[in-house]
Amino acid sequence: MDLPEIEQTLRELVAAIPAPARAEMLRVLTIRGDSERAREIGRLHGSGIAPTTAELLIDAEEDPALRAVVVGMLREAERG
């Protein structure tokens, strides 16, 4: 996959997430402390959040650049 395809896939994933879950994802991904953010991601994962959403959170936690992109897309989705 090239960069535009990856971006489009991410946008589709974010768009498919219900608004309340997007708001919760944004809250979790913008927690400043790494350990607290990881703990919250674990809590969400254990709560039965959709597997795709949980995987996106985990991947974003492991890759700061991806986290920044996802946060930006979540913010866009809230405004739009």
C-alpha distances in whole Angstrom, upper triangle without the diagonal:
4,7,8,6,6,10,11,10,12,15,15,16,18,20,20,22,26,27,30,27,25,28,29,25,26,29,28,25,27,30,31,32,29,32,32,29,28,31,30,27,29,31,29,27,30,31,29,27,24,22,18,20,22,18,17,20,20,17,18,21,20,18,20,17,15,19,20,17,18,21,21,19,22,25,23,24,27,28,27
4,6,5,6,9,10,11,12,14,16,17,19,20,21,23,27,28,30,28,25,28,29,25,26,29,28,25,27,30,30,32,29,32,33,29,29,32,31,28,30,33,30,29,32,33,31,28,26,24,21,22,23,20,18,21,22,18,18,22,20,18,19,16,15,18,19,16,17,21,20,18,21,24,22,23,26,27,26
4,5,5,6,9,10,11,12,14,15,16,18,20,22,25,26,28,26,23,25,26,23,23,26,25,22,24,27,27,29,27,30,30,27,27,30,29,26,28,31,28,27,31,32,30,27,25,23,20,20,22,19,17,19,20,17,16,20,19,16,17,13,12,16,15,12,14,17,16,15,18,20,19,20,23,24,23
4,5,5,6,9,10,10,12,14,15,16,18,20,24,24,27,25,22,25,26,23,23,26,26,23,25,28,29,31,29,32,32,28,28,32,30,27,30,32,29,28,32,32,31,27,25,24,20,21,23,20,18,21,22,18,18,22,21,18,19,15,14,17,16,13,14,18,16,14,18,19,17,18,22,22,21
4,5,5,6,9,10,11,12,14,15,17,19,22,23,26,24,21,25,26,22,23,26,26,23,25,28,29,31,29,31,32,28,28,31,29,26,28,30,28,26,30,30,28,25,22,21,18,19,21,18,16,19,20,17,18,21,21,18,20,17,14,17,18,14,15,18,17,15,18,20,18,19,22,23,21
4,5,5,6,9,10,11,12,14,15,17,21,22,24,21,19,22,23,19,20,23,22,19,22,25,26,27,25,28,28,24,24,27,26,23,25,27,24,23,27,27,26,23,20,19,15,16,18,15,13,16,17,14,14,17,17,15,16,13,11,14,14,11,12,15,15,13,16,18,17,17,21,22,21
4,5,5,6,9,10,11,12,14,16,19,20,22,20,17,20,21,18,18,21,21,18,20,23,25,27,25,27,27,24,24,27,25,22,25,27,24,24,27,27,26,22,20,20,16,16,18,16,13,16,18,15,14,17,18,15,16,13,10,13,13,9,10,13,12,10,13,15,14,14,18,18,17
4,5,5,6,9,10,10,12,15,18,19,22,20,17,20,22,19,19,23,23,20,22,26,27,29,28,30,30,26,26,29,27,24,27,28,25,24,28,28,26,22,20,19,16,16,19,17,14,17,19,17,16,20,20,18,19,16,14,16,16,12,12,15,14,11,14,16,14,14,18,18,16
4,5,5,6,9,10,11,13,16,18,20,18,16,19,20,17,18,22,21,19,22,25,26,28,26,28,28,24,24,26,25,21,24,25,22,21,25,25,23,19,17,16,12,13,16,14,11,15,17,14,14,18,18,17,18,16,13,15,16,12,11,15,15,12,14,17,15,15,18,20,18
4,5,5,6,8,10,11,15,16,18,15,13,16,17,14,14,18,18,15,18,21,23,24,23,25,24,21,21,23,21,18,21,23,19,19,23,23,21,17,15,15,11,11,14,12,9,12,14,12,11,15,16,14,15,13,10,11,12,9,8,11,11,8,10,13,13,12,15,17,16
4,5,5,6,9,10,13,14,17,15,12,15,17,14,14,18,18,16,18,22,24,26,25,27,26,22,23,25,23,20,23,24,21,21,24,24,22,19,17,17,13,13,16,15,12,14,17,15,14,18,19,17,17,15,12,13,13,10,9,11,10,7,9,12,10,9,13,14,13
4,5,5,6,9,12,14,16,15,13,16,18,15,16,20,20,18,21,24,26,28,27,29,28,24,24,26,24,21,23,24,21,20,24,23,21,17,15,15,12,12,15,15,12,15,18,16,16,19,21,19,20,18,15,16,17,13,11,14,14,10,11,14,13,11,14,16,14
4,5,5,7,10,12,15,12,10,14,15,12,14,17,17,16,19,21,24,25,24,25,24,21,21,23,20,17,20,21,17,17,20,19,17,14,11,12,8,8,12,11,9,12,14,13,13,16,18,17,18,17,13,14,15,13,10,13,13,10,10,14,13,11,14,17,15
4,5,5,9,9,12,10,7,11,12,10,11,14,15,13,16,19,21,23,22,24,23,19,20,22,19,16,19,20,16,17,20,19,18,14,12,13,10,9,12,12,9,11,14,14,13,16,18,17,17,16,13,13,13,11,8,10,11,7,7,10,10,8,11,13,12
4,6,8,9,12,11,9,12,14,13,13,17,18,17,19,22,25,27,26,28,26,22,23,25,22,20,22,22,19,19,22,21,19,16,14,15,12,11,15,15,13,15,18,17,16,20,22,21,21,20,16,16,17,14,11,13,13,9,9,12,10,7,10,12,11
4,6,9,12,10,9,13,14,13,15,18,18,18,20,23,26,28,26,28,26,23,23,24,21,19,21,21,17,17,20,19,17,13,11,13,10,10,13,14,12,14,17,17,17,20,22,22,22,21,18,18,19,16,13,15,16,12,11,15,14,11,13,16,14
4,6,8,6,6,10,11,10,12,14,15,15,17,20,23,25,24,25,23,20,20,21,18,16,18,18,14,15,17,16,14,10,9,11,9,8,11,13,11,12,16,16,15,18,20,20,21,21,17,16,18,16,12,13,15,12,10,13,13,10,12,15,14
4,6,5,6,9,10,11,12,14,15,16,18,20,24,26,25,26,24,21,22,22,19,17,19,18,15,16,18,16,14,11,11,14,13,10,13,16,14,15,18,19,18,20,23,23,24,23,20,19,20,18,15,15,17,14,11,14,14,10,11,14,13
4,5,5,6,9,10,10,12,14,15,17,19,22,24,24,25,23,20,22,22,18,17,20,19,15,17,20,17,17,13,13,16,15,12,15,18,16,15,19,20,19,20,24,23,23,23,20,18,19,18,14,14,15,12,9,11,12,8,8,11,11
4,5,5,6,9,10,11,12,14,16,17,21,23,23,23,21,18,20,20,16,16,18,16,13,15,17,14,15,12,13,16,16,12,15,18,16,15,19,20,19,20,23,24,23,24,21,19,20,19,16,15,16,15,11,13,14,11,10,14,14
4,5,5,6,9,10,10,12,14,16,19,21,20,21,18,16,17,17,13,12,15,13,10,12,14,12,12,8,10,13,12,9,11,14,12,11,15,17,15,17,20,21,20,21,18,16,18,17,13,13,15,14,10,13,14,12,11,15,16
4,5,5,6,9,10,10,12,14,18,20,20,21,19,15,17,18,14,13,16,15,12,14,17,15,15,11,12,14,13,9,12,14,12,11,15,16,14,16,19,19,18,18,16,13,15,14,10,10,12,10,6,9,11,8,8,12,13
4,5,5,6,9,10,11,13,16,18,19,20,17,15,17,17,14,14,17,15,13,15,18,16,16,13,15,17,16,12,14,17,14,13,16,18,15,16,20,20,19,20,17,15,15,15,12,10,12,11,8,9,11,9,8,11,13
4,5,5,6,9,10,11,15,16,17,17,14,12,14,14,10,10,13,12,9,12,14,12,14,11,13,15,15,11,12,15,13,11,14,16,14,15,18,19,18,19,17,14,16,16,13,11,14,14,10,12,14,13,11,15,17
4,5,5,6,8,10,14,15,15,16,14,10,12,13,10,9,12,12,9,11,14,13,14,10,12,13,12,9,9,12,10,7,11,13,10,11,15,15,15,16,14,11,12,13,9,8,12,11,8,10,13,12,12,15,17
4,5,5,6,9,12,14,15,16,14,11,13,15,12,11,15,15,12,15,18,17,17,14,15,17,15,12,13,15,12,10,13,14,11,12,16,15,14,15,13,10,11,11,8,6,9,9,6,8,11,10,10,13,15
4,6,5,7,10,12,13,15,12,9,12,13,10,11,14,13,12,15,17,16,18,15,17,18,18,14,14,16,14,11,14,16,13,13,17,17,16,17,16,12,13,14,12,9,12,13,10,10,14,14,12,15,18
4,5,5,9,10,10,11,9,6,9,9,6,7,10,10,9,12,14,14,16,13,15,16,16,12,12,14,12,9,11,13,11,10,14,15,14,16,14,11,12,14,12,10,13,14,11,13,16,16,15,18,20
4,6,8,10,10,12,10,7,9,11,9,8,12,13,12,13,16,17,18,15,16,17,16,12,12,13,11,8,10,11,8,8,11,11,10,12,11,7,9,11,9,7,11,12,10,11,15,15,15,17,19
4,6,9,10,12,11,8,11,13,11,11,15,15,15,17,19,19,21,18,20,20,19,16,16,17,14,11,14,14,11,10,14,14,11,13,13,9,9,12,10,7,11,13,11,11,15,15,14,17,19
4,6,8,9,7,6,9,10,9,10,14,14,14,16,18,19,21,18,21,21,21,17,16,18,16,12,14,16,13,11,14,15,13,15,15,11,12,15,14,11,14,16,14,14,18,19,18,20,23
4,6,9,8,7,11,12,12,13,16,17,17,19,21,22,24,22,24,24,23,20,19,20,18,15,16,17,14,12,14,15,12,15,16,12,13,16,15,13,16,18,17,17,20,21,20,22,25
4,6,5,6,9,10,11,12,14,15,16,18,20,21,23,22,24,24,24,21,19,20,19,15,15,17,14,11,14,15,13,16,17,14,15,18,18,16,19,21,19,20,23,24,23,26,28
4,6,5,6,9,10,10,12,14,15,16,18,20,22,20,22,22,21,19,17,17,16,13,12,14,12,8,10,12,11,14,15,12,14,17,16,15,19,21,19,20,24,24,24,26,29
4,5,5,6,9,10,10,12,14,15,16,18,21,20,22,21,22,19,17,18,17,14,13,15,14,10,12,15,14,18,18,15,17,20,19,18,22,23,22,23,26,26,26,29,31
4,5,5,6,9,10,10,12,14,15,16,19,18,21,21,21,18,16,18,17,14,13,16,14,11,14,16,15,19,18,15,17,20,18,17,20,22,20,21,24,24,24,26,29
4,5,5,6,9,10,11,12,14,15,17,16,18,18,18,15,13,14,14,10,10,13,11,8,11,13,12,16,15,12,14,17,15,13,17,18,16,18,21,21,21,23,26
4,5,5,6,9,10,10,12,14,16,15,17,16,17,15,12,13,13,9,8,11,10,7,10,12,13,16,15,12,15,18,16,15,19,20,18,20,23,23,23,26,28
4,5,5,6,9,10,11,12,15,15,17,17,18,16,13,15,15,12,11,14,14,11,13,16,16,20,19,16,19,21,19,18,22,22,20,22,25,25,24,27,29
4,5,5,6,8,10,10,13,12,15,15,16,13,11,14,14,10,11,14,13,11,14,16,16,19,18,15,17,19,17,16,19,20,17,19,22,21,21,24,26
4,5,5,6,9,10,11,10,12,12,13,10,8,10,10,7,7,11,10,8,11,14,15,17,15,13,16,17,14,14,18,18,16,18,21,20,20,24,25
4,5,5,6,9,10,10,13,12,14,12,9,11,12,9,9,12,13,11,13,16,17,20,18,16,19,21,18,18,22,22,19,22,25,24,24,27,28
4,5,5,6,9,9,13,13,15,13,10,13,14,11,12,15,15,14,16,19,20,23,20,18,21,22,19,19,23,22,20,22,25,23,23,26,28
4,5,5,7,6,9,10,12,9,7,11,12,9,10,14,14,13,16,18,19,21,19,16,19,20,17,17,20,19,17,19,22,20,20,24,25
4,5,6,6,8,8,10,9,5,8,11,9,9,12,13,13,15,18,19,21,18,17,20,20,17,18,21,20,18,21,24,22,22,26,27
4,5,7,10,10,13,12,9,12,14,12,12,16,17,16,18,21,22,25,22,20,24,24,21,21,25,24,22,24,27,25,25,29,29
4,6,9,11,14,12,10,13,15,13,14,18,18,18,20,23,24,26,23,21,24,24,21,21,24,23,20,23,26,23,23,27,27
4,6,8,11,10,9,12,14,13,14,17,18,18,20,23,24,26,23,21,24,24,21,21,24,23,20,23,25,23,23,27,27
4,6,8,7,6,10,11,10,12,15,15,16,18,20,22,23,20,18,21,21,17,18,21,19,17,20,22,19,19,23,23
4,6,5,6,9,10,11,12,14,15,17,19,20,22,23,19,18,21,20,16,18,21,18,16,20,21,18,19,23,23
4,5,5,6,9,10,10,12,14,15,17,18,20,21,18,17,21,20,16,19,21,19,18,21,22,20,22,25,25
4,5,5,6,9,10,10,12,14,15,16,19,19,15,15,18,17,14,16,18,16,15,19,20,18,19,23,22
4,5,5,6,9,10,10,12,14,15,17,17,14,13,16,15,11,13,16,14,12,16,17,15,17,20,20
4,5,5,6,9,10,11,13,14,16,17,14,13,16,16,13,15,18,16,15,18,20,18,19,23,23
4,5,5,6,8,10,11,12,15,16,12,12,16,15,12,15,18,16,16,19,21,19,21,24,24
4,5,5,6,8,10,10,12,13,9,9,12,11,9,11,14,13,12,16,17,16,18,21,21
4,6,5,6,9,10,11,13,10,8,12,12,9,10,14,13,12,15,17,16,17,21,21
4,5,5,6,9,11,13,10,9,13,14,12,13,17,16,15,19,21,20,21,24,25
4,5,5,6,9,10,8,8,12,12,10,13,15,15,15,18,20,19,21,24,24
4,5,5,6,8,5,4,8,9,7,9,12,12,12,15,17,17,19,21,22
4,6,7,9,8,6,10,12,10,11,14,15,15,17,19,20,21,23,25
4,7,9,8,8,11,13,12,14,17,17,18,20,22,22,24,26,27
4,6,5,6,9,10,11,12,14,15,16,18,20,21,23,25,26
4,5,5,6,9,10,10,12,14,15,16,18,20,21,23,24
4,5,5,6,9,10,11,13,14,15,17,19,20,22,23
4,5,5,6,8,10,11,12,14,15,16,18,20,21
4,5,5,6,9,10,10,12,14,15,16,18,20
4,6,5,6,9,10,11,12,14,15,17,18
4,5,5,6,9,10,11,12,14,16,16
4,5,5,6,9,10,10,12,14,15
4,5,5,6,9,10,11,13,14
4,5,5,6,9,10,11,12
4,5,5,6,9,10,10
4,5,5,6,9,10
4,5,5,6,9
4,5,5,6
4,5,5
4,6
4
